[in-house]
Amino acid sequence: MYDIVIQYFDKATVASPIMFSYISKAKNKNDRVDANKLGDLLKVHMIPETYMLPPKARQVREPLRYRNWFIA
């Protein structure tokens, strides 16, 4: 998904789901509220980003990941 989005935009932010655990614990939980919270965090540059490997490195890792899954 990241590769598709990055073709159309200059920058795409991939957020760490572990760091967003507070959103799932909120009382008032719906998509609009969550989107507003994410938008506010994005405005103040407080989104905890994850590192995205370059496409070549991801292409190398993908077969290895499937191999490890198959062997384990």
Secondary structure, 3 states (H helix, E strand, C coil): CHHHHHHHCCCCCCECCHHHHHHHCCCCCCHHHHHHHHHHHHHCCCCCECCCCCHHHHHHHHHHHHHHHHHC
